[in-house]
Amino acid sequence: ADQVLGEVDQGGALLEGLLNIGRGAVASEMVGLSEEVFGRTVTYLKERKQFGKLIGEFQALQHRAAELYIDIEITRAAVLKALQTLDGDFDHASSAVAVAKARAGTTATRAVQEGVQMHGGMGMTDQFDIGFFMKRARVCQELFGDSNFHADQLARMKSY
């Protein structure tokens, strides 16, 4: 009995809090991963020429890059809010963490998919590392629950 951590039959709340810390950390990693892929992709768009023009001059690619940038910034805000809530109101951070983890998973997946697409066939070669980021994003997406899991958790918390 003297080896019990916390209170008997109250381990679920303790475990959920610890998992939320891990989820916040992984969501932060996914924001960084998304930023890195985005930065490398924009650099590639500014260097690669096709049909005598830099491919970054094509409006369709500019729009895709701009939308990804917006997605990353919104995700950064959600993750920052979750981390602040974990610091300031730990016991009530579950919904903010669920939003952040769901959003970060979706954004990281989109970032690596856009990175591969905008790099063309080169995106999956070892020369550009985008494929490695894709693999890491997939691991982070599944770690502590994927985007669908957290969207479902949020829906349950909010009684949707």
Backbone as CSV, one residue per row, in Angstrom:
resi,resn,N_x,N_y,N_z,CA_x,CA_y,CA_z,C_x,C_y,C_z
1,ALA,0.816,-1.208,0.000,0.000,0.000,0.000,0.855,1.265,0.000
2,ASP,2.063,1.176,0.573,2.912,2.370,0.619,3.604,2.651,-0.714
3,GLN,3.422,1.802,-1.740,4.013,1.994,-3.063,3.057,2.634,-4.067
4,VAL,1.842,2.948,-3.654,0.834,3.512,-4.541,1.182,4.961,-4.879
5,LEU,1.153,5.280,-6.170,1.342,6.663,-6.610,-0.027,7.319,-6.708
6,GLY,-0.203,8.453,-6.097,-1.496,9.128,-6.154,-2.511,8.427,-5.283
7,GLU,-3.769,8.512,-5.687,-4.852,7.905,-4.923,-5.360,6.654,-5.641
8,VAL,-5.785,5.652,-4.868,-6.313,4.419,-5.424,-7.547,4.727,-6.269
9,ASP,-7.642,4.102,-7.433,-8.732,4.263,-8.395,-8.779,5.661,-9.022
10,GLN,-7.708,6.395,-8.940,-7.639,7.716,-9.559,-6.490,7.808,-10.560
11,GLY,-5.999,6.646,-10.995,-4.852,6.606,-11.905,-5.148,7.120,-13.298
12,GLY,-6.421,7.040,-13.717,-6.778,7.493,-15.062,-6.480,8.966,-15.277
13,ALA,-6.811,9.787,-14.310,-6.567,11.230,-14.424,-5.068,11.529,-14.444
14,LEU,-4.320,10.817,-13.597,-2.866,10.991,-13.581,-2.261,10.595,-14.921
15,LEU,-2.676,9.443,-15.447,-2.170,8.977,-16.735,-2.545,9.934,-17.858
16,GLU,-3.775,10.428,-17.857,-4.217,11.365,-18.895,-3.368,12.642,-18.872
17,GLY,-3.058,13.117,-17.686,-2.200,14.302,-17.573,-0.814,14.068,-18.145
18,LEU,-0.244,12.910,-17.834,1.081,12.576,-18.368,1.043,12.413,-19.888
19,LEU,-0.011,11.762,-20.381,-0.155,11.624,-21.823,-0.312,12.991,-22.493
20,ASN,-1.018,13.901,-21.861,-1.182,15.238,-22.424,0.154,15.970,-22.545
21,ILE,1.028,15.765,-21.590,2.365,16.359,-21.691,3.084,15.799,-22.915
22,GLY,3.039,14.485,-23.078,3.657,13.851,-24.250,3.028,14.319,-25.546
23,ARG,1.704,14.436,-25.558,1.003,14.900,-26.758,1.398,16.322,-27.110
24,GLY,1.540,17.166,-26.107,1.972,18.543,-26.360,3.376,18.596,-26.938
25,ALA,4.250,17.744,-26.405,5.627,17.697,-26.911,5.670,17.196,-28.357
26,VAL,4.906,16.160,-28.653,4.888,15.613,-30.009,4.258,16.617,-30.977
27,ALA,3.216,17.308,-30.542,2.599,18.337,-31.391,3.619,19.434,-31.702
28,SER,4.424,19.793,-30.720,5.480,20.792,-30.950,6.492,20.299,-31.963
29,GLU,6.863,19.035,-31.848,7.795,18.455,-32.818,7.210,18.504,-34.224
30,MET,5.923,18.217,-34.344,5.293,18.222,-35.658,5.234,19.631,-36.255
31,VAL,5.086,20.650,-35.417,5.141,22.020,-35.936,6.537,22.297,-36.481
32,GLY,7.563,21.910,-35.733,8.930,22.099,-36.202,9.220,21.327,-37.473
33,LEU,8.730,20.109,-37.543,8.888,19.286,-38.739,8.205,19.954,-39.926
34,SER,6.994,20.439,-39.719,6.251,21.117,-40.792,7.001,22.348,-41.279
35,GLU,7.538,23.116,-40.350,8.303,24.311,-40.717,9.538,23.958,-41.530
36,GLU,10.231,22.918,-41.114,11.451,22.519,-41.819,11.143,22.061,-43.234
37,VAL,10.123,21.246,-43.386,9.733,20.782,-44.726,9.297,21.972,-45.579
38,PHE,8.514,22.868,-44.989,8.061,24.052,-45.712,9.256,24.898,-46.163
39,GLY,10.200,25.129,-45.275,11.387,25.922,-45.618,12.198,25.298,-46.742
40,ARG,12.397,24.008,-46.666,13.149,23.317,-47.714,12.393,23.353,-49.048
41,THR,11.075,23.249,-48.965,10.273,23.265,-50.193,10.295,24.637,-50.831
42,VAL,10.162,25.686,-50.050,10.205,27.042,-50.598,11.571,27.326,-51.217
43,THR,12.622,26.875,-50.560,13.964,27.035,-51.126,14.058,26.333,-52.477
44,TYR,13.523,25.128,-52.556,13.531,24.388,-53.819,12.736,25.122,-54.894
45,LEU,11.573,25.680,-54.519,10.762,26.430,-55.479,11.510,27.646,-56.023
46,LYS,12.393,28.209,-55.227,13.154,29.390,-55.641,14.388,29.048,-56.465
47,GLU,14.766,27.765,-56.476,15.978,27.354,-57.194,15.704,26.554,-58.464
48,ARG,14.668,25.758,-58.469,14.391,24.836,-59.579,13.759,25.558,-60.754
49,LYS,14.330,25.343,-61.923,13.781,25.950,-63.141,13.109,24.889,-63.991
50,GLN,12.002,25.302,-64.597,11.277,24.448,-65.540,10.684,25.361,-66.599
51,PHE,10.788,24.990,-67.834,10.284,25.789,-68.953,10.886,27.204,-68.944
52,GLY,12.148,27.299,-68.507,12.849,28.581,-68.499,12.466,29.520,-67.362
53,LYS,11.675,29.056,-66.405,11.250,29.890,-65.275,11.478,29.131,-63.970
54,LEU,11.675,29.883,-62.911,11.704,29.257,-61.595,10.310,28.715,-61.309
55,ILE,10.236,27.491,-60.782,8.914,26.916,-60.562,8.139,27.683,-59.490
56,GLY,8.850,28.415,-58.649,8.197,29.249,-57.645,7.439,30.422,-58.246
57,GLU,7.644,30.684,-59.520,6.912,31.758,-60.194,5.528,31.307,-60.656
58,PHE,5.280,30.001,-60.632,3.977,29.504,-61.056,2.953,29.763,-59.948
59,GLN,1.866,30.413,-60.323,0.875,30.846,-59.349,0.272,29.682,-58.564
60,ALA,0.045,28.577,-59.216,-0.553,27.428,-58.524,0.337,26.968,-57.366
61,LEU,1.649,26.932,-57.587,2.569,26.530,-56.519,2.662,27.607,-55.444
62,GLN,2.580,28.870,-55.835,2.580,29.955,-54.847,1.375,29.835,-53.921
63,HIS,0.213,29.553,-54.495,-1.000,29.424,-53.687,-0.897,28.237,-52.729
64,ARG,-0.395,27.135,-53.221,-0.236,25.956,-52.357,0.726,26.242,-51.220
65,ALA,1.804,26.938,-51.514,2.769,27.289,-50.467,2.151,28.255,-49.457
66,ALA,1.397,29.228,-49.942,0.765,30.199,-49.044,-0.252,29.516,-48.130
67,GLU,-1.034,28.603,-48.676,-2.016,27.887,-47.864,-1.336,27.008,-46.817
68,LEU,-0.224,26.390,-47.178,0.514,25.586,-46.217,1.095,26.467,-45.115
69,TYR,1.610,27.623,-45.484,2.135,28.559,-44.485,1.040,28.937,-43.477
70,ILE,-0.141,29.250,-43.980,-1.273,29.602,-43.108,-1.608,28.438,-42.180
71,ASP,-1.641,27.246,-42.737,-1.939,26.047,-41.956,-0.922,25.877,-40.821
72,ILE,0.342,26.069,-41.133,1.392,25.923,-40.117,1.228,26.977,-39.026
73,GLU,0.923,28.210,-39.401,0.773,29.275,-38.407,-0.424,29.038,-37.490
74,ILE,-1.528,28.561,-38.044,-2.704,28.247,-37.218,-2.367,27.104,-36.263
75,THR,-1.658,26.118,-36.761,-1.257,24.987,-35.922,-0.311,25.442,-34.820
76,ARG,0.621,26.323,-35.154,1.549,26.843,-34.145,0.769,27.506,-33.007
77,ALA,-0.254,28.282,-33.364,-1.065,28.958,-32.349,-1.795,27.940,-31.471
78,ALA,-2.337,26.885,-32.081,-3.050,25.861,-31.315,-2.103,25.129,-30.364
79,VAL,-0.911,24.823,-30.840,0.065,24.122,-30.002,0.540,25.035,-28.874
80,LEU,0.795,26.289,-29.177,1.205,27.232,-28.135,0.132,27.353,-27.061
81,LYS,-1.128,27.433,-27.480,-2.242,27.502,-26.528,-2.281,26.249,-25.656
82,ALA,-2.087,25.096,-26.253,-2.094,23.849,-25.481,-0.965,23.827,-24.460
83,LEU,0.222,24.246,-24.860,1.362,24.250,-23.943,1.153,25.264,-22.823
84,GLN,0.594,26.418,-23.154,0.295,27.410,-22.122,-0.758,26.891,-21.150
85,THR,-1.739,26.180,-21.667,-2.786,25.615,-20.812,-2.212,24.517,-19.922
86,LEU,-1.318,23.700,-20.457,-0.655,22.692,-19.628,0.118,23.352,-18.489
87,ASP,0.749,24.480,-18.756,1.493,25.208,-17.719,0.572,25.889,-16.710
88,GLY,-0.506,26.487,-17.211,-1.333,27.325,-16.343,-2.536,26.647,-15.721
89,ASP,-3.107,25.653,-16.380,-4.328,25.002,-15.887,-4.277,23.526,-16.252
90,PHE,-3.292,22.847,-15.716,-2.956,21.471,-16.090,-4.165,20.537,-16.095
91,ASP,-5.016,20.639,-15.090,-6.142,19.714,-14.957,-7.226,19.923,-16.006
92,HIS,-7.202,21.056,-16.689,-8.226,21.356,-17.695,-7.622,21.562,-19.087
93,ALA,-6.506,20.905,-19.348,-5.789,21.108,-20.609,-6.183,20.109,-21.695
94,SER,-6.984,19.119,-21.379,-7.254,18.033,-22.331,-7.826,18.511,-23.660
95,SER,-8.764,19.446,-23.641,-9.358,19.872,-24.909,-8.364,20.675,-25.747
96,ALA,-7.594,21.538,-25.120,-6.587,22.307,-25.871,-5.525,21.383,-26.449
97,VAL,-5.148,20.367,-25.703,-4.154,19.406,-26.185,-4.724,18.580,-27.334
98,ALA,-5.988,18.192,-27.226,-6.620,17.421,-28.309,-6.661,18.234,-29.599
99,VAL,-7.011,19.507,-29.492,-7.024,20.377,-30.675,-5.621,20.464,-31.272
100,ALA,-4.628,20.691,-30.425,-3.254,20.849,-30.901,-2.732,19.586,-31.566
101,LYS,-2.954,18.439,-30.943,-2.441,17.182,-31.504,-3.150,16.834,-32.810
102,ALA,-4.464,17.032,-32.844,-5.207,16.759,-34.084,-4.736,17.680,-35.200
103,ARG,-4.623,18.947,-34.882,-4.221,19.939,-35.876,-2.779,19.701,-36.337
104,ALA,-1.895,19.415,-35.404,-0.484,19.202,-35.750,-0.311,17.977,-36.637
105,GLY,-1.070,16.927,-36.360,-0.979,15.732,-37.193,-1.433,15.988,-38.616
106,THR,-2.532,16.701,-38.741,-3.058,17.023,-40.068,-2.105,17.934,-40.828
107,THR,-1.567,18.923,-40.136,-0.654,19.877,-40.776,0.654,19.215,-41.192
108,ALA,1.220,18.391,-40.328,2.478,17.711,-40.671,2.282,16.789,-41.864
109,THR,1.165,16.086,-41.876,0.869,15.207,-43.022,0.760,16.024,-44.298
110,ARG,0.050,17.131,-44.224,-0.102,17.986,-45.409,1.248,18.560,-45.834
111,ALA,2.058,18.989,-44.875,3.358,19.591,-45.199,4.253,18.609,-45.946
112,VAL,4.332,17.375,-45.454,5.209,16.420,-46.137,4.634,16.002,-47.484
113,GLN,3.329,15.900,-47.588,2.727,15.556,-48.884,2.958,16.670,-49.899
114,GLU,2.782,17.907,-49.483,3.050,19.036,-50.388,4.535,19.103,-50.728
115,GLY,5.387,18.841,-49.746,6.827,18.850,-50.002,7.220,17.845,-51.064
116,VAL,6.687,16.638,-50.950,6.978,15.602,-51.947,6.444,16.033,-53.307
117,GLN,5.217,16.520,-53.350,4.610,16.923,-54.618,5.376,18.070,-55.279
118,MET,5.743,19.071,-54.514,6.411,20.234,-55.098,7.855,19.943,-55.489
119,HIS,8.452,18.935,-54.858,9.782,18.511,-55.266,9.714,17.568,-56.472
120,GLY,8.518,17.150,-56.837,8.376,16.199,-57.935,8.967,14.860,-57.538
121,GLY,9.468,14.118,-58.480,10.059,12.816,-58.210,11.251,12.887,-57.270
122,MET,11.898,14.050,-57.229,13.061,14.234,-56.358,12.675,14.197,-54.882
123,GLY,11.401,14.428,-54.590,10.962,14.506,-53.204,11.144,13.229,-52.414
124,MET,11.178,12.114,-53.092,11.338,10.840,-52.388,12.764,10.305,-52.443
125,THR,13.683,11.071,-52.994,15.074,10.619,-53.018,15.757,11.014,-51.711
126,ASP,16.831,10.326,-51.380,17.577,10.643,-50.164,18.272,11.998,-50.255
127,GLN,18.421,12.528,-51.452,19.107,13.804,-51.639,18.388,14.953,-50.938
128,PHE,17.057,14.902,-50.854,16.290,16.014,-50.302,15.708,15.745,-48.915
129,ASP,15.795,14.572,-48.403,15.347,14.210,-47.054,13.851,14.358,-46.800
130,ILE,13.077,14.777,-47.780,11.642,14.966,-47.551,10.989,13.630,-47.191
131,GLY,11.429,12.558,-47.801,10.903,11.236,-47.488,11.152,10.848,-46.038
132,PHE,12.303,11.252,-45.490,12.591,10.974,-44.084,11.637,11.753,-43.172
133,PHE,11.362,13.003,-43.543,10.406,13.796,-42.769,9.016,13.170,-42.831
134,MET,8.679,12.612,-43.987,7.379,11.962,-44.128,7.259,10.776,-43.167
135,LYS,8.323,10.003,-43.062,8.311,8.858,-42.152,8.193,9.319,-40.700
136,ARG,8.918,10.357,-40.339,8.853,10.856,-38.956,7.476,11.446,-38.661
137,ALA,6.908,12.145,-39.623,5.564,12.705,-39.435,4.559,11.595,-39.188
138,ARG,4.714,10.490,-39.871,3.780,9.371,-39.701,3.890,8.788,-38.300
139,VAL,5.114,8.660,-37.803,5.315,8.148,-36.442,4.695,9.114,-35.430
140,CYS,4.974,10.398,-35.588,4.429,11.399,-34.662,2.908,11.445,-34.720
141,GLN,2.356,11.269,-35.899,0.900,11.268,-36.055,0.276,10.170,-35.198
142,GLU,0.857,8.999,-35.196,0.299,7.857,-34.465,0.616,7.896,-32.974
143,LEU,1.711,8.534,-32.600,2.151,8.545,-31.205,1.143,9.267,-30.319
144,PHE,0.648,8.597,-29.306,-0.327,9.141,-28.339,-1.669,9.483,-28.971
145,GLY,-1.995,8.885,-30.106,-3.284,9.099,-30.758,-3.153,9.971,-31.984
146,ASP,-3.769,9.534,-33.084,-3.683,10.308,-34.325,-4.741,11.413,-34.354
147,SER,-4.812,12.114,-35.464,-5.732,13.253,-35.597,-7.187,12.837,-35.410
148,ASN,-7.554,11.700,-35.968,-8.938,11.221,-35.817,-9.266,10.887,-34.369
149,PHE,-8.340,10.268,-33.673,-8.535,9.950,-32.260,-8.796,11.217,-31.458
150,HIS,-7.978,12.238,-31.702,-8.110,13.476,-30.917,-9.338,14.281,-31.317
151,ALA,-9.721,14.230,-32.578,-10.967,14.881,-32.984,-12.149,14.204,-32.289
152,ASP,-12.095,12.891,-32.207,-13.145,12.153,-31.507,-13.140,12.484,-30.013
153,GLN,-11.957,12.551,-29.414,-11.863,12.908,-27.997,-12.475,14.280,-27.739
154,LEU,-12.151,15.225,-28.603,-12.687,16.579,-28.446,-14.211,16.574,-28.592
155,ALA,-14.712,15.837,-29.557,-16.159,15.743,-29.750,-16.839,15.168,-28.516
156,ARG,-16.228,14.166,-27.915,-16.790,13.563,-26.704,-16.743,14.551,-25.538
157,MET,-15.629,15.260,-25.381,-15.497,16.241,-24.292,-16.534,17.349,-24.412
158,LYS,-16.824,17.734,-25.647,-17.762,18.842,-25.893,-19.195,18.358,-26.110
159,SER,-19.408,17.054,-26.014,-20.728,16.437,-26.174,-21.344,16.719,-27.556
160,TYR,-20.525,16.611,-28.587,-21.033,16.817,-29.956,-21.730,15.574,-30.429
